[in-house]
Amino acid sequence: MKTLVCTAPGHFAFREDALPEAGIGMARIRLKRVGICGTDLHAFEGTQPFFSYPRILGHELSGELTDTGGAGGFEAGESVTIIPYFSCGTCIACRAGKPNCCVSIQVFGVHVDGGMREEIIVPAGSLLHGQGLNADELALVEPLAIGAHGVRRAGVQPGEYVLVTGAGPIGLGTMELARIAGARVIALDINADRLRFCKEHLGVHAVVNGTDKDAVEQVKAITNGDFPTVVIDATGNLGAINNGIQYLAHGGRYVLIGLQKEAFSFSHPEFHKRESTLMSSRNAVKEDFEQVIRSMKQGSIRPQTYITHTVGFDEVPGQFASWLNPATGVIKAMVHF
């Protein structure tokens, strides 16, 4: 079985592994697609805080189930995707129904080896039915579920102005789910092409280029002087996180989906005077995955618009570094097996 390993930041190597053995309660999947996530790109750069090397990347995936592992209601041969966060089930977070932030969480392709290989073994409890979605769509459920979770954490209400900073795949998914929740979405990014994508394909209410000197004033004008009651960071960029508070309305909620390796900071008076609510949003839970699948089936999310690059598995090492360059226009690269 061919496996692609990130041996160290900036380096990939193929190797031949034996087919994995499926133990009790473990399901076997033959891979069809793996989507490339910002987490994978940051791991390749060496800037993802939860990584050690060598590591097999890949956690956005779809494939054919070849061994159910005893999972009730599943059949060999059906198309599936997975919830790639493996939790202990016993810690304080799991007991509170928050396995997405389990004390001992093992994220597939982050803390444990992931999907950049021809076959994988995963806990049977992580399986999700394909429900008629195709391989590309199923591989995009996970990144969109991240956005769904962030929007749910924010408690977005119909008619609210929601500013999403960062128009990468996670930010785009967050905008989609905020729009579905009834929000008037403002996209903020420094890449004009991505802002154009938001306007043309996502139907956001407004876009603002963060490099404009009057970006804050633009957001104020768009919201009739109030500013957004929800600001969601999907960049993981330290400067963007530190500056996000300036766009937040008094009484608003500031949600950090993006992950930054360093400590962030902003003015306490600016935070305090707003009586701001600050929260992080980590991964997603089954409810979020189910909402995304339902939205895809209803046509309220068109996942194919996200896929800008497709490559064969053998081509990944030669192409991966280019996806770090915004000039390539990449939004979502999809690996075919």
TORKOL-4160 file (C-alpha; in steps of 0.2 Angstrom, whole numbers, padded with zeros to 4 digits, m for minus):
337
<pt num="1" X="0000" Y="0000" Z="0000"/>
<pt num="2" X="0007" Y="0017" Z="m0005"/>
<pt num="3" X="0008" Y="0030" Z="0009"/>
<pt num="4" X="0014" Y="0048" Z="0008"/>
<pt num="5" X="0023" Y="0054" Z="0024"/>
<pt num="6" X="0027" Y="0072" Z="0029"/>
<pt num="7" X="0044" Y="0067" Z="0036"/>
<pt num="8" X="0048" Y="0085" Z="0042"/>
<pt num="9" X="0042" Y="0102" Z="0038"/>
<pt num="10" X="0044" Y="0105" Z="0019"/>
<pt num="11" X="0047" Y="0087" Z="0015"/>
<pt num="12" X="0037" Y="0072" Z="0009"/>
<pt num="13" X="0042" Y="0054" Z="0005"/>
<pt num="14" X="0032" Y="0040" Z="m0002"/>
<pt num="15" X="0034" Y="0023" Z="0006"/>
<pt num="16" X="0026" Y="0006" Z="0005"/>
<pt num="17" X="0016" Y="0000" Z="0020"/>
<pt num="18" X="0008" Y="m0017" Z="0024"/>
<pt num="19" X="m0011" Y="m0016" Z="0022"/>
<pt num="20" X="m0018" Y="m0011" Z="0040"/>
<pt num="21" X="m0027" Y="m0024" Z="0050"/>
<pt num="22" X="m0044" Y="m0020" Z="0056"/>
<pt num="23" X="m0046" Y="m0024" Z="0074"/>
<pt num="24" X="m0062" Y="m0026" Z="0084"/>
<pt num="25" X="m0073" Y="m0010" Z="0082"/>
<pt num="26" X="m0062" Y="m0003" Z="0068"/>
<pt num="27" X="m0068" Y="0000" Z="0050"/>
<pt num="28" X="m0058" Y="m0001" Z="0034"/>
<pt num="29" X="m0060" Y="0012" Z="0020"/>
<pt num="30" X="m0052" Y="0012" Z="0003"/>
<pt num="31" X="m0049" Y="0031" Z="m0001"/>
<pt num="32" X="m0056" Y="0040" Z="m0015"/>
<pt num="33" X="m0053" Y="0058" Z="m0010"/>
<pt num="34" X="m0043" Y="0069" Z="0002"/>
<pt num="35" X="m0045" Y="0087" Z="0003"/>
<pt num="36" X="m0030" Y="0098" Z="0008"/>
<pt num="37" X="m0034" Y="0109" Z="0023"/>
<pt num="38" X="m0025" Y="0124" Z="0030"/>
<pt num="39" X="m0020" Y="0113" Z="0044"/>
<pt num="40" X="m0011" Y="0102" Z="0032"/>
<pt num="41" X="m0002" Y="0117" Z="0024"/>
<pt num="42" X="0003" Y="0124" Z="0041"/>
<pt num="43" X="0010" Y="0106" Z="0045"/>
<pt num="44" X="0020" Y="0107" Z="0029"/>
<pt num="45" X="0026" Y="0124" Z="0034"/>
<pt num="46" X="0030" Y="0118" Z="0052"/>
<pt num="47" X="0019" Y="0131" Z="0060"/>
<pt num="48" X="0005" Y="0120" Z="0066"/>
<pt num="49" X="0006" Y="0119" Z="0085"/>
<pt num="50" X="m0001" Y="0101" Z="0087"/>
<pt num="51" X="0011" Y="0092" Z="0075"/>
<pt num="52" X="0026" Y="0081" Z="0077"/>
<pt num="53" X="0035" Y="0072" Z="0063"/>
<pt num="54" X="0035" Y="0061" Z="0053"/>
<pt num="55" X="0016" Y="0062" Z="0051"/>
<pt num="56" X="0004" Y="0056" Z="0037"/>
<pt num="57" X="m0007" Y="0071" Z="0034"/>
<pt num="58" X="m0025" Y="0071" Z="0028"/>
<pt num="59" X="m0042" Y="0072" Z="0038"/>
<pt num="60" X="m0054" Y="0078" Z="0025"/>
<pt num="61" X="m0058" Y="0062" Z="0016"/>
<pt num="62" X="m0071" Y="0051" Z="0008"/>
<pt num="63" X="m0070" Y="0033" Z="0002"/>
<pt num="64" X="m0078" Y="0016" Z="0000"/>
<pt num="65" X="m0081" Y="0006" Z="0016"/>
<pt num="66" X="m0073" Y="m0011" Z="0014"/>
<pt num="67" X="m0075" Y="m0017" Z="0031"/>
<pt num="68" X="m0089" Y="m0010" Z="0043"/>
<pt num="69" X="m0080" Y="m0015" Z="0059"/>
<pt num="70" X="m0097" Y="m0020" Z="0066"/>
<pt num="71" X="m0104" Y="m0002" Z="0064"/>
<pt num="72" X="m0123" Y="m0004" Z="0064"/>
<pt num="73" X="m0133" Y="0001" Z="0049"/>
<pt num="74" X="m0117" Y="0002" Z="0038"/>
<pt num="75" X="m0113" Y="m0010" Z="0023"/>
<pt num="76" X="m0097" Y="m0014" Z="0014"/>
<pt num="77" X="m0097" Y="m0005" Z="m0003"/>
<pt num="78" X="m0106" Y="0011" Z="0002"/>
<pt num="79" X="m0098" Y="0028" Z="0001"/>
<pt num="80" X="m0093" Y="0036" Z="0018"/>
<pt num="81" X="m0084" Y="0050" Z="0026"/>
<pt num="82" X="m0078" Y="0051" Z="0044"/>
<pt num="83" X="m0078" Y="0062" Z="0059"/>
<pt num="84" X="m0059" Y="0063" Z="0061"/>
<pt num="85" X="m0059" Y="0068" Z="0080"/>
<pt num="86" X="m0056" Y="0052" Z="0091"/>
<pt num="87" X="m0061" Y="0056" Z="0109"/>
<pt num="88" X="m0059" Y="0046" Z="0125"/>
<pt num="89" X="m0077" Y="0047" Z="0130"/>
<pt num="90" X="m0074" Y="0048" Z="0148"/>
<pt num="91" X="m0065" Y="0065" Z="0151"/>
<pt num="92" X="m0075" Y="0081" Z="0158"/>
<pt num="93" X="m0077" Y="0087" Z="0140"/>
<pt num="94" X="m0084" Y="0071" Z="0133"/>
<pt num="95" X="m0095" Y="0069" Z="0148"/>
<pt num="96" X="m0102" Y="0086" Z="0144"/>
<pt num="97" X="m0106" Y="0081" Z="0126"/>
<pt num="98" X="m0091" Y="0090" Z="0119"/>
<pt num="99" X="m0080" Y="0077" Z="0112"/>
<pt num="100" X="m0073" Y="0090" Z="0099"/>
<pt num="101" X="m0062" Y="0097" Z="0113"/>
<pt num="102" X="m0059" Y="0080" Z="0122"/>
<pt num="103" X="m0044" Y="0081" Z="0135"/>
<pt num="104" X="m0036" Y="0067" Z="0126"/>
<pt num="105" X="m0042" Y="0071" Z="0108"/>
<pt num="106" X="m0033" Y="0062" Z="0094"/>
<pt num="107" X="m0036" Y="0071" Z="0077"/>
<pt num="108" X="m0034" Y="0060" Z="0062"/>
<pt num="109" X="m0020" Y="0067" Z="0052"/>
<pt num="110" X="m0014" Y="0078" Z="0066"/>
<pt num="111" X="m0011" Y="0069" Z="0082"/>
<pt num="112" X="m0011" Y="0052" Z="0073"/>
<pt num="113" X="m0007" Y="0047" Z="0056"/>
<pt num="114" X="m0021" Y="0052" Z="0043"/>
<pt num="115" X="m0028" Y="0048" Z="0026"/>
<pt num="116" X="m0014" Y="0051" Z="0013"/>
<pt num="117" X="m0013" Y="0032" Z="0009"/>
<pt num="118" X="m0023" Y="0020" Z="m0001"/>
<pt num="119" X="m0033" Y="0012" Z="0014"/>
<pt num="120" X="m0036" Y="0017" Z="0032"/>
<pt num="121" X="m0042" Y="0010" Z="0048"/>
<pt num="122" X="m0053" Y="0021" Z="0059"/>
<pt num="123" X="m0065" Y="0018" Z="0074"/>
<pt num="124" X="m0082" Y="0012" Z="0067"/>
<pt num="125" X="m0090" Y="0025" Z="0077"/>
<pt num="126" X="m0083" Y="0039" Z="0067"/>
<pt num="127" X="m0092" Y="0033" Z="0051"/>
<pt num="128" X="m0105" Y="0044" Z="0042"/>
<pt num="129" X="m0116" Y="0038" Z="0028"/>
<pt num="130" X="m0113" Y="0046" Z="0011"/>
<pt num="131" X="m0132" Y="0049" Z="0009"/>
<pt num="132" X="m0130" Y="0050" Z="m0010"/>
<pt num="133" X="m0117" Y="0063" Z="m0010"/>
<pt num="134" X="m0102" Y="0061" Z="m0022"/>
<pt num="135" X="m0084" Y="0058" Z="m0017"/>
<pt num="136" X="m0079" Y="0077" Z="m0018"/>
<pt num="137" X="m0094" Y="0082" Z="m0008"/>
<pt num="138" X="m0091" Y="0070" Z="0006"/>
<pt num="139" X="m0073" Y="0075" Z="0007"/>
<pt num="140" X="m0079" Y="0093" Z="0010"/>
<pt num="141" X="m0091" Y="0089" Z="0024"/>
<pt num="142" X="m0078" Y="0091" Z="0037"/>
<pt num="143" X="m0071" Y="0108" Z="0033"/>
<pt num="144" X="m0088" Y="0115" Z="0032"/>
<pt num="145" X="m0093" Y="0107" Z="0048"/>
<pt num="146" X="m0079" Y="0117" Z="0056"/>
<pt num="147" X="m0089" Y="0133" Z="0050"/>
<pt num="148" X="m0105" Y="0126" Z="0056"/>
<pt num="149" X="m0098" Y="0123" Z="0073"/>
<pt num="150" X="m0091" Y="0141" Z="0074"/>
<pt num="151" X="m0108" Y="0149" Z="0069"/>
<pt num="152" X="m0117" Y="0138" Z="0082"/>
<pt num="153" X="m0105" Y="0143" Z="0095"/>
<pt num="154" X="m0108" Y="0161" Z="0091"/>
<pt num="155" X="m0127" Y="0158" Z="0092"/>
<pt num="156" X="m0130" Y="0168" Z="0076"/>
<pt num="157" X="m0147" Y="0175" Z="0074"/>
<pt num="158" X="m0157" Y="0180" Z="0058"/>
<pt num="159" X="m0153" Y="0197" Z="0053"/>
<pt num="160" X="m0137" Y="0199" Z="0063"/>
<pt num="161" X="m0122" Y="0206" Z="0055"/>
<pt num="162" X="m0108" Y="0193" Z="0055"/>
<pt num="163" X="m0090" Y="0198" Z="0050"/>
<pt num="164" X="m0079" Y="0183" Z="0045"/>
<pt num="165" X="m0061" Y="0187" Z="0044"/>
<pt num="166" X="m0052" Y="0176" Z="0032"/>
<pt num="167" X="m0059" Y="0169" Z="0015"/>
<pt num="168" X="m0049" Y="0153" Z="0015"/>
<pt num="169" X="m0059" Y="0136" Z="0015"/>
<pt num="170" X="m0064" Y="0137" Z="0033"/>
<pt num="171" X="m0069" Y="0155" Z="0032"/>
<pt num="172" X="m0079" Y="0152" Z="0016"/>
<pt num="173" X="m0088" Y="0138" Z="0025"/>
<pt num="174" X="m0091" Y="0149" Z="0040"/>
<pt num="175" X="m0099" Y="0162" Z="0029"/>
<pt num="176" X="m0110" Y="0149" Z="0020"/>
<pt num="177" X="m0116" Y="0143" Z="0037"/>
<pt num="178" X="m0119" Y="0160" Z="0044"/>
<pt num="179" X="m0129" Y="0165" Z="0028"/>
<pt num="180" X="m0139" Y="0149" Z="0031"/>
<pt num="181" X="m0142" Y="0155" Z="0049"/>
<pt num="182" X="m0150" Y="0171" Z="0042"/>
<pt num="183" X="m0135" Y="0182" Z="0045"/>
<pt num="184" X="m0130" Y="0197" Z="0034"/>
<pt num="185" X="m0112" Y="0191" Z="0031"/>
<pt num="186" X="m0097" Y="0203" Z="0029"/>
<pt num="187" X="m0081" Y="0195" Z="0021"/>
<pt num="188" X="m0065" Y="0203" Z="0026"/>
<pt num="189" X="m0049" Y="0197" Z="0018"/>
<pt num="190" X="m0033" Y="0205" Z="0010"/>
<pt num="191" X="m0034" Y="0195" Z="m0006"/>
<pt num="192" X="m0045" Y="0203" Z="m0019"/>
<pt num="193" X="m0048" Y="0187" Z="m0029"/>
<pt num="194" X="m0055" Y="0178" Z="m0014"/>
<pt num="195" X="m0066" Y="0193" Z="m0010"/>
<pt num="196" X="m0073" Y="0192" Z="m0027"/>
<pt num="197" X="m0076" Y="0174" Z="m0025"/>
<pt num="198" X="m0086" Y="0178" Z="m0009"/>
<pt num="199" X="m0097" Y="0190" Z="m0019"/>
<pt num="200" X="m0099" Y="0180" Z="m0034"/>
<pt num="201" X="m0101" Y="0162" Z="m0027"/>
<pt num="202" X="m0107" Y="0164" Z="m0009"/>
<pt num="203" X="m0119" Y="0179" Z="m0010"/>
<pt num="204" X="m0112" Y="0188" Z="0005"/>
<pt num="205" X="m0119" Y="0204" Z="0010"/>
<pt num="206" X="m0103" Y="0214" Z="0008"/>
<pt num="207" X="m0084" Y="0212" Z="0006"/>
<pt num="208" X="m0070" Y="0223" Z="0014"/>
<pt num="209" X="m0052" Y="0222" Z="0010"/>
<pt num="210" X="m0042" Y="0223" Z="0026"/>
<pt num="211" X="m0028" Y="0232" Z="0018"/>
<pt num="212" X="m0039" Y="0247" Z="0015"/>
<pt num="213" X="m0034" Y="0261" Z="0027"/>
<pt num="214" X="m0053" Y="0264" Z="0030"/>
<pt num="215" X="m0058" Y="0246" Z="0032"/>
<pt num="216" X="m0065" Y="0249" Z="0050"/>
<pt num="217" X="m0075" Y="0264" Z="0043"/>
<pt num="218" X="m0081" Y="0253" Z="0029"/>
<pt num="219" X="m0088" Y="0240" Z="0041"/>
<pt num="220" X="m0095" Y="0254" Z="0052"/>
<pt num="221" X="m0104" Y="0261" Z="0037"/>
<pt num="222" X="m0111" Y="0244" Z="0031"/>
<pt num="223" X="m0118" Y="0241" Z="0048"/>
<pt num="224" X="m0126" Y="0258" Z="0049"/>
<pt num="225" X="m0114" Y="0263" Z="0063"/>
<pt num="226" X="m0117" Y="0248" Z="0074"/>
<pt num="227" X="m0103" Y="0236" Z="0069"/>
<pt num="228" X="m0106" Y="0217" Z="0068"/>
<pt num="229" X="m0113" Y="0209" Z="0083"/>
<pt num="230" X="m0103" Y="0193" Z="0079"/>
<pt num="231" X="m0085" Y="0193" Z="0073"/>
<pt num="232" X="m0077" Y="0176" Z="0068"/>
<pt num="233" X="m0059" Y="0174" Z="0065"/>
<pt num="234" X="m0055" Y="0160" Z="0052"/>
<pt num="235" X="m0037" Y="0166" Z="0048"/>
<pt num="236" X="m0026" Y="0160" Z="0063"/>
<pt num="237" X="m0016" Y="0175" Z="0059"/>
<pt num="238" X="m0009" Y="0184" Z="0074"/>
<pt num="239" X="m0011" Y="0201" Z="0067"/>
<pt num="240" X="m0029" Y="0198" Z="0062"/>
<pt num="241" X="m0034" Y="0190" Z="0078"/>
<pt num="242" X="m0027" Y="0205" Z="0088"/>
<pt num="243" X="m0036" Y="0218" Z="0077"/>
<pt num="244" X="m0052" Y="0209" Z="0076"/>
<pt num="245" X="m0059" Y="0217" Z="0091"/>
<pt num="246" X="m0060" Y="0234" Z="0083"/>
<pt num="247" X="m0074" Y="0227" Z="0071"/>
<pt num="248" X="m0085" Y="0221" Z="0085"/>
<pt num="249" X="m0101" Y="0229" Z="0091"/>
<pt num="250" X="m0103" Y="0233" Z="0109"/>
<pt num="251" X="m0111" Y="0218" Z="0117"/>
<pt num="252" X="m0104" Y="0207" Z="0103"/>
<pt num="253" X="m0097" Y="0190" Z="0102"/>
<pt num="254" X="m0079" Y="0187" Z="0096"/>
<pt num="255" X="m0076" Y="0169" Z="0090"/>
<pt num="256" X="m0059" Y="0162" Z="0086"/>
<pt num="257" X="m0059" Y="0147" Z="0074"/>
<pt num="258" X="m0042" Y="0150" Z="0067"/>
<pt num="259" X="m0028" Y="0143" Z="0077"/>
<pt num="260" X="m0012" Y="0153" Z="0081"/>
<pt num="261" X="0004" Y="0146" Z="0088"/>
<pt num="262" X="0008" Y="0162" Z="0098"/>
<pt num="263" X="m0001" Y="0171" Z="0112"/>
<pt num="264" X="m0013" Y="0184" Z="0106"/>
<pt num="265" X="m0017" Y="0201" Z="0114"/>
<pt num="266" X="m0028" Y="0216" Z="0112"/>
<pt num="267" X="m0033" Y="0232" Z="0122"/>
<pt num="268" X="m0042" Y="0227" Z="0138"/>
<pt num="269" X="m0051" Y="0244" Z="0138"/>
<pt num="270" X="m0057" Y="0240" Z="0120"/>
<pt num="271" X="m0063" Y="0223" Z="0125"/>
<pt num="272" X="m0070" Y="0228" Z="0142"/>
<pt num="273" X="m0080" Y="0243" Z="0136"/>
<pt num="274" X="m0089" Y="0232" Z="0124"/>
<pt num="275" X="m0093" Y="0219" Z="0137"/>
<pt num="276" X="m0087" Y="0207" Z="0124"/>
<pt num="277" X="m0089" Y="0188" Z="0124"/>
<pt num="278" X="m0073" Y="0179" Z="0118"/>
<pt num="279" X="m0074" Y="0161" Z="0114"/>
<pt num="280" X="m0064" Y="0148" Z="0104"/>
<pt num="281" X="m0072" Y="0135" Z="0092"/>
<pt num="282" X="m0063" Y="0119" Z="0091"/>
<pt num="283" X="m0067" Y="0106" Z="0077"/>
<pt num="284" X="m0085" Y="0101" Z="0076"/>
<pt num="285" X="m0098" Y="0088" Z="0083"/>
<pt num="286" X="m0109" Y="0076" Z="0074"/>
<pt num="287" X="m0123" Y="0088" Z="0074"/>
<pt num="288" X="m0112" Y="0100" Z="0063"/>
<pt num="289" X="m0108" Y="0086" Z="0051"/>
<pt num="290" X="m0126" Y="0082" Z="0049"/>
<pt num="291" X="m0131" Y="0100" Z="0046"/>
<pt num="292" X="m0118" Y="0101" Z="0032"/>
<pt num="293" X="m0124" Y="0085" Z="0024"/>
<pt num="294" X="m0142" Y="0091" Z="0025"/>
<pt num="295" X="m0137" Y="0108" Z="0018"/>
<pt num="296" X="m0128" Y="0100" Z="0003"/>
<pt num="297" X="m0143" Y="0088" Z="m0001"/>
<pt num="298" X="m0155" Y="0103" Z="0000"/>
<pt num="299" X="m0143" Y="0113" Z="m0012"/>
<pt num="300" X="m0140" Y="0127" Z="0000"/>
<pt num="301" X="m0122" Y="0123" Z="m0001"/>
<pt num="302" X="m0113" Y="0120" Z="m0018"/>
<pt num="303" X="m0097" Y="0112" Z="m0013"/>
<pt num="304" X="m0090" Y="0110" Z="m0030"/>
<pt num="305" X="m0087" Y="0129" Z="m0031"/>
<pt num="306" X="m0074" Y="0127" Z="m0018"/>
<pt num="307" X="m0063" Y="0115" Z="m0028"/>
<pt num="308" X="m0050" Y="0124" Z="m0038"/>
<pt num="309" X="m0036" Y="0111" Z="m0040"/>
<pt num="310" X="m0037" Y="0092" Z="m0042"/>
<pt num="311" X="m0022" Y="0081" Z="m0042"/>
<pt num="312" X="m0018" Y="0063" Z="m0042"/>
<pt num="313" X="m0010" Y="0055" Z="m0027"/>
<pt num="314" X="0007" Y="0053" Z="m0035"/>
<pt num="315" X="0007" Y="0071" Z="m0039"/>
<pt num="316" X="0005" Y="0078" Z="m0022"/>
<pt num="317" X="0023" Y="0080" Z="m0017"/>
<pt num="318" X="0027" Y="0090" Z="m0033"/>
<pt num="319" X="0012" Y="0101" Z="m0031"/>
<pt num="320" X="0009" Y="0104" Z="m0012"/>
<pt num="321" X="0021" Y="0119" Z="m0009"/>
<pt num="322" X="0013" Y="0129" Z="m0023"/>
<pt num="323" X="m0004" Y="0128" Z="m0013"/>
<pt num="324" X="0005" Y="0139" Z="0000"/>
<pt num="325" X="0005" Y="0153" Z="m0013"/>
<pt num="326" X="m0011" Y="0163" Z="m0014"/>
<pt num="327" X="m0006" Y="0168" Z="m0032"/>
<pt num="328" X="m0010" Y="0151" Z="m0038"/>
<pt num="329" X="m0029" Y="0155" Z="m0034"/>
<pt num="330" X="m0031" Y="0139" Z="m0024"/>
<pt num="331" X="m0046" Y="0138" Z="m0012"/>
<pt num="332" X="m0047" Y="0119" Z="m0011"/>
<pt num="333" X="m0035" Y="0106" Z="m0018"/>
<pt num="334" X="m0043" Y="0089" Z="m0019"/>
<pt num="335" X="m0032" Y="0073" Z="m0021"/>
<pt num="336" X="m0039" Y="0059" Z="m0031"/>
<pt num="337" X="m0035" Y="0041" Z="m0028"/>
